[in-house]
């Protein structure tokens, strides 16, 4: 039985050393005679089940690395070999590394410690052992809680590598499938419902789009914005992103930014300009309010007297909007058709 091959690794980061570390099975420690695995439900009981003494201090135990177990598909994070390598250096040099969070389970009638939080730390240990470092034991602490709270722990833990947006989305999706409401997820993970909805939208998107996000060819935020915009315009979000990636490539860039995918909703004014306009328009707010109050049912026009400065301001705003619309129209007319070879080059 190979309990370590289940760790998910990023294909762009895999190497032969990591493959060896993850695929090698470790020898299981010796249990005391007449020990029944189903009776071992806590770290305290497990510490008394082996011939070799397990050291403890409070709720922290030092156990054999061989007892650790990786549950297939459990970890939200993809393994980053560089990150694991830095932790390995800490183990080798004796620098403090936080305890791995575990839960006692039974696998093939043997008590094991499933890793709840600390998969990179586990990989670091295995890497160190593969390089000949003697690891007498690893510090662990016991997790207590439901399966839902195990996921919450991964989403909120400050000890491990920060989760990528798609990894967070995976956690939110798992909690939803377990029956949690979005408001409950938001409360336990200190995340807004708006953010949860946005990340779930990305999580459920075309796999080609999420693959571009994972390859860092587009940020998750921009991908989500494009997805939402395309829902209103009936465009294919993937095609829009690929077109933007082609423009970026032609400009010597290797990542899509908003510059290469103009938003149909984008207002051609800065926040400062908008604030200035409305600040000056507020001068005639009372005048307009009174005119609206006096409108009769059959009135089709209303005459409003305004200062010259405001009339000039409105003219400038409308002219800028007209110029922006004209520029956008010209861009569409001059847009070169995407050739099949360009698309294939981007996808490669």
C-alpha positions as CSV (number, residue, x, y, z in Angstrom):
1,X,0.0,0.0,0.0
2,X,1.4,3.4,-1.0
3,X,0.0,6.1,1.3
4,X,2.2,8.9,0.1
5,X,1.5,8.9,-3.7
6,X,-1.7,10.7,-3.0
7,X,-0.2,14.1,-2.5
8,X,-1.2,16.4,-5.4
9,X,1.7,18.1,-7.1
10,X,1.8,20.9,-9.7
11,X,3.0,19.4,-13.0
12,X,5.2,22.5,-13.6
13,X,7.0,21.9,-10.3
14,X,7.4,18.2,-10.3
15,X,10.9,16.7,-10.4
16,X,12.5,13.4,-10.0
17,X,13.6,14.1,-6.4
18,X,10.1,15.0,-5.2
19,X,8.7,12.0,-7.0
20,X,11.1,9.7,-5.0
21,X,10.3,11.5,-1.8
22,X,6.5,11.1,-2.2
23,X,6.5,7.5,-3.5
24,X,8.7,5.8,-1.0
25,X,6.8,3.9,1.7
26,X,8.3,4.1,5.2
27,X,8.4,1.0,7.6
28,X,5.7,1.0,10.2
29,X,6.7,1.1,13.9
30,X,6.2,-1.8,16.2
31,X,2.8,-2.0,18.0
32,X,2.6,-3.5,21.4
33,X,1.0,-7.0,21.5
34,X,-2.7,-7.3,21.6
35,X,-3.2,-3.7,20.5
36,X,-6.5,-3.2,18.7
37,X,-6.5,-0.3,16.3
38,X,-10.2,0.5,16.6
39,X,-9.7,1.2,20.3
40,X,-7.1,4.0,19.5
41,X,-9.0,7.2,18.9
42,X,-6.7,9.9,20.4
43,X,-3.1,10.8,20.4
44,X,-2.9,10.0,24.1
45,X,-4.0,6.4,23.5
46,X,-1.8,6.1,20.5
47,X,1.2,7.2,22.4
48,X,0.8,4.1,24.7
49,X,0.3,1.7,21.8
50,X,3.9,1.4,20.5
51,X,7.0,-0.3,21.9
52,X,9.0,2.8,21.3
53,X,8.1,5.5,23.8
54,X,6.3,8.6,22.4
55,X,7.3,11.8,24.1
56,X,4.7,14.4,24.9
57,X,4.6,17.9,26.4
58,X,1.1,19.2,27.1
59,X,-0.9,18.6,23.9
60,X,2.2,18.4,21.7
61,X,3.6,14.9,20.9
62,X,6.8,13.7,19.2
63,X,6.0,10.8,17.0
64,X,7.6,8.7,14.3
65,X,7.4,10.2,10.8
66,X,6.3,6.7,9.7
67,X,2.9,7.2,11.5
68,X,1.9,10.2,9.3
69,X,-0.6,9.5,6.6
70,X,-1.7,11.5,3.6
71,X,-5.4,11.2,2.6
72,X,-5.8,11.2,-1.1
73,X,-7.6,14.4,-2.4
74,X,-7.8,15.9,1.1
75,X,-5.3,18.8,0.8
76,X,-6.5,22.0,-0.8
77,X,-3.0,23.1,-1.6
78,X,-0.9,21.9,-4.5
79,X,2.6,20.9,-3.3
80,X,5.2,23.5,-4.0
81,X,8.6,21.9,-4.1
82,X,10.5,25.1,-3.5
83,X,8.4,25.9,-0.4
84,X,8.9,22.4,0.9
85,X,12.6,22.7,0.3
86,X,12.8,25.8,2.4
87,X,11.1,24.0,5.3
88,X,13.4,21.1,4.8
89,X,16.4,23.4,5.4
90,X,14.7,24.5,8.7
91,X,14.4,20.9,9.8
92,X,18.0,20.1,8.9
93,X,19.4,23.1,10.6
94,X,17.3,22.7,13.7
95,X,15.2,25.9,13.2
96,X,11.7,25.8,14.8
97,X,9.0,24.4,12.6
98,X,5.4,24.4,13.9
99,X,3.9,21.0,14.8
100,X,1.9,19.2,12.1
101,X,-1.8,19.0,12.9
102,X,-3.1,15.4,12.8
103,X,-6.1,13.2,13.5
104,X,-6.0,9.6,14.6
105,X,-7.6,7.2,12.0
106,X,-7.4,3.5,11.1
107,X,-5.9,2.4,7.8
108,X,-5.8,-1.3,7.0
109,X,-6.3,-2.1,10.6
110,X,-3.4,0.0,11.7
111,X,-3.6,3.3,13.6
112,X,-2.3,6.2,11.6
113,X,-2.0,10.0,11.9
114,X,-3.8,11.7,9.1
115,X,-2.3,15.1,8.3
116,X,-4.9,17.8,8.6
117,X,-2.5,20.8,8.3
118,X,1.1,20.4,7.4
119,X,1.5,18.6,4.1
120,X,4.4,20.8,3.0
121,X,6.1,20.1,6.4
122,X,5.6,16.4,5.8
123,X,7.1,16.6,2.3
124,X,10.0,18.6,3.8
125,X,10.6,15.8,6.3
126,X,10.7,13.2,3.6
127,X,13.0,15.3,1.5
128,X,15.4,15.6,4.5
129,X,15.3,11.9,5.2
130,X,15.9,11.2,1.5
131,X,19.1,13.3,1.7
132,X,20.3,11.3,4.6
133,X,19.2,13.4,7.5
134,X,18.3,11.5,10.7
135,X,14.8,12.5,11.9
136,X,14.2,11.0,15.3
137,X,10.7,12.2,15.5
138,X,8.3,15.0,14.4
139,X,6.2,17.2,16.6
140,X,2.4,16.9,16.1
141,X,-0.7,18.2,17.7
142,X,-4.2,16.7,17.6
143,X,-7.1,18.1,15.6
144,X,-10.5,17.9,17.1
145,X,-13.6,18.6,15.0
146,X,-15.9,17.6,12.2
147,X,-14.9,17.1,8.6
148,X,-16.3,20.5,7.8
149,X,-14.0,22.1,10.4
150,X,-11.1,20.2,8.9
151,X,-11.7,22.1,5.7
152,X,-12.2,25.4,7.6
153,X,-8.8,24.8,9.3
154,X,-7.1,24.5,5.9
155,X,-8.9,27.7,4.8
156,X,-7.9,29.7,7.8
157,X,-4.6,28.2,9.0
158,X,-1.8,30.8,9.2
159,X,0.9,28.2,9.5
160,X,1.0,26.9,6.0
161,X,1.5,28.4,2.6
162,X,-1.3,30.9,1.7
163,X,-4.0,29.3,-0.4
164,X,-4.4,30.3,-4.0
165,X,-7.9,31.7,-5.0
166,X,-8.8,28.4,-6.8
167,X,-7.7,26.4,-3.8
168,X,-9.9,28.6,-1.5
169,X,-12.8,28.1,-4.0
170,X,-12.3,24.3,-3.8
171,X,-12.7,24.5,0.0
172,X,-15.8,26.6,-0.3
173,X,-17.2,24.1,-2.8
174,X,-16.5,21.2,-0.5
175,X,-18.3,22.9,2.4
176,X,-21.3,23.7,0.2
177,X,-21.5,20.0,-0.8
178,X,-21.4,19.1,2.9
179,X,-24.5,21.1,3.5
180,X,-23.2,24.4,4.7
181,X,-24.8,27.7,3.7
182,X,-22.7,30.4,2.2
183,X,-23.4,32.7,5.2
184,X,-22.1,29.9,7.5
185,X,-19.0,29.5,5.4
186,X,-18.4,33.3,5.5
187,X,-18.7,33.4,9.3
188,X,-16.3,30.5,9.9
189,X,-13.7,31.6,7.3
190,X,-14.0,35.4,7.9
191,X,-14.8,35.8,4.2
192,X,-17.5,37.9,2.6
193,X,-20.3,36.1,0.8
194,X,-19.5,38.3,-2.2
195,X,-15.9,36.9,-2.3
196,X,-17.2,33.3,-1.9
197,X,-19.6,33.8,-4.8
198,X,-16.9,35.2,-7.0
199,X,-14.5,32.4,-6.3
200,X,-17.1,29.8,-6.8
201,X,-18.0,31.4,-10.2
202,X,-14.3,30.9,-11.2
203,X,-14.2,27.4,-9.7
204,X,-17.1,26.3,-11.9
205,X,-15.8,28.0,-15.0
206,X,-14.5,26.3,-18.2
207,X,-11.4,24.2,-17.2
208,X,-9.4,25.9,-19.9
209,X,-9.9,29.2,-18.0
210,X,-9.0,27.8,-14.6
211,X,-5.9,26.2,-16.2
212,X,-4.8,29.7,-17.5
213,X,-5.3,31.0,-13.9
214,X,-3.2,28.2,-12.5
215,X,-0.5,28.9,-15.0
216,X,-0.5,32.5,-13.9
217,X,-1.4,33.7,-17.4
218,X,-4.2,35.7,-15.9
219,X,-5.2,36.7,-12.4
220,X,-8.2,35.2,-10.8
221,X,-9.8,38.6,-10.3
222,X,-9.5,39.6,-14.0
223,X,-10.8,36.1,-15.0
224,X,-13.8,36.5,-12.8
225,X,-14.5,40.0,-14.1
226,X,-14.4,38.7,-17.7
227,X,-16.6,35.8,-16.8
228,X,-19.2,38.1,-15.3
229,X,-19.0,40.5,-18.3
230,X,-19.4,37.8,-20.8
231,X,-22.5,36.5,-19.1
232,X,-24.1,39.8,-20.0
233,X,-22.8,40.0,-23.6
234,X,-23.2,36.3,-24.5
235,X,-19.5,36.2,-25.4
236,X,-17.3,33.2,-24.8
237,X,-15.1,34.1,-21.9
238,X,-12.3,31.8,-23.0
239,X,-12.2,33.3,-26.4
240,X,-12.0,36.8,-24.9
241,X,-9.1,35.8,-22.6
242,X,-7.2,34.1,-25.5
243,X,-7.6,37.2,-27.6
244,X,-6.3,39.3,-24.8
245,X,-3.4,36.9,-24.3
246,X,-2.6,37.2,-28.0
247,X,-2.4,41.0,-27.7
248,X,-0.2,40.7,-24.6
249,X,2.1,38.3,-26.4
250,X,2.3,40.7,-29.4
251,X,3.3,43.4,-26.9
252,X,6.1,41.3,-25.4
253,X,4.1,40.4,-22.3
254,X,3.4,36.9,-21.0
255,X,0.2,37.7,-18.9
256,X,-3.2,39.1,-19.7
257,X,-4.0,42.4,-17.9
258,X,-7.1,44.6,-18.2
259,X,-5.1,46.7,-20.7
260,X,-5.4,43.9,-23.2
261,X,-9.0,43.1,-22.4
262,X,-11.0,46.4,-22.3
263,X,-14.1,46.2,-20.3
264,X,-17.4,47.1,-22.0
265,X,-18.5,48.5,-18.7
266,X,-15.5,50.7,-18.1
267,X,-16.2,54.3,-17.5
268,X,-13.7,56.6,-19.4
269,X,-13.3,58.8,-16.3
270,X,-11.0,58.6,-13.3
271,X,-12.5,58.6,-9.7
272,X,-11.1,62.1,-9.3
273,X,-12.9,63.3,-12.4
274,X,-16.2,61.7,-11.4
275,X,-16.0,63.2,-7.9
276,X,-15.3,66.7,-9.4
277,X,-18.3,66.4,-11.7
278,X,-20.7,65.4,-9.0
279,X,-19.4,67.9,-6.6
280,X,-20.1,70.8,-9.0
281,X,-23.4,69.3,-10.1
282,X,-24.5,69.3,-6.4
283,X,-24.7,73.1,-6.7
284,X,-27.9,72.8,-8.8
285,X,-29.3,69.8,-6.9
286,X,-32.0,72.0,-5.2
287,X,-32.9,73.6,-8.6
288,X,-33.4,70.2,-10.2
289,X,-35.3,68.8,-7.2
290,X,-37.8,71.7,-7.4
291,X,-38.2,71.3,-11.2
292,X,-38.9,67.6,-10.8
293,X,-41.5,68.4,-8.2
294,X,-43.2,70.8,-10.6
295,X,-43.4,68.4,-13.5
296,X,-46.9,67.9,-14.8
297,X,-48.2,64.7,-16.4
298,X,-48.2,66.1,-19.9
299,X,-44.8,67.8,-19.7
300,X,-42.2,66.6,-22.1
301,X,-39.5,69.1,-21.5
302,X,-38.1,71.0,-18.6
303,X,-36.0,74.1,-18.6
304,X,-33.3,74.4,-16.1
305,X,-31.0,77.4,-15.6
306,X,-27.4,76.5,-14.9
307,X,-24.2,78.4,-14.3
308,X,-21.9,78.6,-17.3
309,X,-19.2,76.6,-15.4
310,X,-21.6,73.7,-15.1
311,X,-22.7,73.8,-18.7
312,X,-19.0,73.8,-19.7
313,X,-18.3,70.9,-17.4
314,X,-21.2,68.8,-18.8
315,X,-20.0,69.6,-22.4
316,X,-16.4,68.4,-21.5
317,X,-17.7,65.2,-20.0
318,X,-20.0,64.4,-22.9
319,X,-17.2,65.1,-25.4
320,X,-14.8,62.9,-23.6
321,X,-17.4,60.1,-23.5
322,X,-18.0,60.5,-27.3
323,X,-14.3,60.4,-28.0
324,X,-13.9,57.2,-26.0
325,X,-16.8,55.6,-27.8
326,X,-15.3,56.6,-31.2
327,X,-11.9,55.2,-30.2
328,X,-13.5,51.9,-29.1
329,X,-15.4,51.6,-32.4
330,X,-12.2,52.2,-34.4
331,X,-10.4,49.5,-32.4
332,X,-13.1,47.0,-33.2
333,X,-12.9,47.8,-37.0
334,X,-9.1,47.5,-37.1
335,X,-8.9,44.4,-34.9
336,X,-7.0,41.7,-36.9
337,X,-8.7,38.4,-37.2
338,X,-7.2,35.7,-35.0
339,X,-5.5,33.0,-36.9
340,X,-5.6,29.4,-35.9
341,X,-1.8,29.4,-35.6
342,X,-1.9,32.2,-33.0
343,X,-4.4,30.5,-30.9
344,X,-2.5,27.2,-31.0
345,X,0.7,29.1,-30.0
346,X,-1.0,30.5,-27.0
347,X,-2.6,27.2,-25.9
348,X,0.8,25.5,-26.2
